[in-house]
């Protein structure tokens, strides 16, 4: 989904706004998210997930073509962890089997005596 598609969806779903106003709202939300993440803070969206800025130290890596060692500089990376609600939407069959009392794949092998 593109930003233009998000704007169209907001325009059609919410109503009461012009398309230009819907675009301004979407841009405003994205700008606020960028500002918060640039400060190193996390964003928690209930029922969706968490955006977290993590810090990676400088480390030694390898050039895949030559195998020569190279230094990878320290940097900040953005990670996303989906909520249980979003995971349930993405994998409805997995949640249904858990609610029926069937063991999950991770607990099936741990019950050996």
C-alpha positions as CSV (number, residue, x, y, z in Angstrom):
1,X,0.0,0.0,0.0
2,X,1.4,3.4,-0.9
3,X,1.0,6.7,0.9
4,X,-1.4,7.8,-1.9
5,X,-3.6,4.7,-1.2
6,X,-3.6,5.5,2.5
7,X,-4.7,9.0,1.8
8,X,-7.5,7.7,-0.5
9,X,-8.6,5.2,2.2
10,X,-8.7,7.9,4.9
11,X,-10.7,10.2,2.5
12,X,-13.2,7.4,1.7
13,X,-13.5,5.9,5.2
14,X,-13.6,8.9,7.4
15,X,-15.6,11.4,5.3
16,X,-16.1,15.0,6.1
17,X,-12.7,15.9,4.8
18,X,-11.6,17.0,1.4
19,X,-8.9,14.9,-0.3
20,X,-6.4,17.7,0.4
21,X,-7.3,17.7,4.1
22,X,-7.0,13.9,4.3
23,X,-3.5,14.2,2.7
24,X,-2.5,16.8,5.3
25,X,-3.7,14.6,8.1
26,X,-1.8,11.6,6.8
27,X,1.3,13.7,6.3
28,X,1.0,15.2,9.8
29,X,0.8,11.7,11.4
30,X,3.8,10.5,9.5
31,X,5.8,13.7,10.4
32,X,5.0,13.2,14.1
33,X,6.1,9.6,13.9
34,X,9.3,10.6,12.2
35,X,10.0,13.2,14.8
36,X,9.4,10.9,17.8
37,X,11.6,8.1,16.3
38,X,14.4,10.6,15.4
39,X,14.5,11.5,19.1
40,X,15.0,7.8,19.9
41,X,11.6,7.4,21.5
42,X,9.3,4.4,20.9
43,X,5.9,4.5,19.3
44,X,3.2,2.1,20.8
45,X,0.0,1.7,18.8
46,X,-2.5,-0.4,20.7
47,X,-3.7,-3.4,18.7
48,X,-1.0,-2.8,16.0
49,X,2.5,-2.9,17.5
50,X,5.6,-1.1,18.6
51,X,8.1,0.9,16.6
52,X,11.4,1.0,18.5
53,X,14.8,2.6,17.7
54,X,17.7,0.3,18.6
55,X,21.3,1.2,18.8
56,X,23.9,-1.1,17.1
57,X,27.5,-0.8,18.1
58,X,30.4,-0.6,15.6
59,X,31.4,-4.1,14.5
60,X,33.6,-6.0,12.1
61,X,31.9,-7.5,9.1
62,X,33.1,-9.1,5.9
63,X,32.9,-8.1,2.3
64,X,30.8,-10.9,0.7
65,X,32.7,-10.8,-2.6
66,X,36.3,-10.7,-1.3
67,X,35.9,-11.9,2.3
68,X,38.0,-9.0,3.5
69,X,37.1,-7.7,6.9
70,X,35.5,-4.3,7.0
71,X,34.2,-2.1,9.8
72,X,30.5,-1.5,10.0
73,X,29.8,1.8,11.8
74,X,27.6,2.3,14.8
75,X,24.1,3.2,13.8
76,X,20.5,3.4,14.9
77,X,18.0,1.0,13.3
78,X,14.2,0.9,13.4
79,X,12.5,-2.3,14.5
80,X,8.8,-3.2,14.6
81,X,7.2,-5.7,16.9
82,X,3.6,-6.6,16.0
83,X,1.0,-6.8,18.7
84,X,-0.8,-10.1,19.5
85,X,-3.9,-8.6,17.9
86,X,-2.1,-8.0,14.6
87,X,-0.4,-11.5,14.8
88,X,-3.9,-13.0,15.2
89,X,-5.2,-11.2,12.1
90,X,-2.2,-12.3,10.1
91,X,-2.4,-15.9,11.3
92,X,-6.0,-16.7,12.2
93,X,-5.6,-20.5,11.9
94,X,-2.8,-20.5,14.5
95,X,-4.9,-18.6,17.0
96,X,-7.9,-20.8,16.4
97,X,-5.9,-24.0,17.1
98,X,-4.6,-22.6,20.3
99,X,-8.0,-21.7,21.6
100,X,-9.2,-25.2,20.9
101,X,-6.6,-26.6,23.3
102,X,-4.3,-28.1,20.7
103,X,-0.6,-27.8,21.7
104,X,1.5,-25.4,19.9
105,X,4.5,-26.5,17.9
106,X,6.9,-25.2,20.5
107,X,5.3,-27.1,23.4
108,X,4.7,-30.3,21.5
109,X,8.3,-31.5,21.7
110,X,8.9,-30.3,25.3
111,X,6.6,-32.8,27.0
112,X,8.8,-35.9,26.5
113,X,9.5,-37.8,29.8
